[in-house]
């Protein structure tokens, strides 16, 4: 591989990693918003109920 195609491969590689990272972040935000309706944060109880 010459230097030009090597640089292009590096750009594609970095772009793919960034895209996957954004997809993971967006997916987690969407699933968090779907689990907490009414614009309220989800209350996670740590108390043990009998």
N, C-alpha and C positions, 0 to 999 in steps of 0.2 A: 504494500500500500504506500502511495506517496503521501506527502504531508497534507495536501489539500483534502483528500478523501478521509484521512485520519481525523482532521479537525471537524469535518462534517459528521463523521460517525460519533465523535465526542459530543457535539451539539445535540444530535438526535438522542443519544443515550441520556444526557442530562435532561432534555425535554421530556423524555418518557418517564424518568424517575419523578420529575416535578408533577407531571400529569397524574401519575398514580397517587402521589401524596395528596394532591388536591381532591381527587376522587374519594380517598379515604376520609379526609376532613369533612367534605361536603356530606358524605353518607352518614357520618357520625352526628353531624349537626341536624340533618333531616330526621334521623331516627330519634334523637333526643327531643326535638320539637314535636314529633308525632306522639311520643310517650307522655309529654306534658301538655295537655290541651289548655284552654282558658288562660293562656299566657302566664301560668304559674310554674315555678320550678318544681320538679318532682321531689316530693319529700320522701327521703329514704330513712326509715325508722331503724335505729340500731338497738331499740329496746326489745327485750325478750318478753313476749306476751304469753301468759299462761293459757 
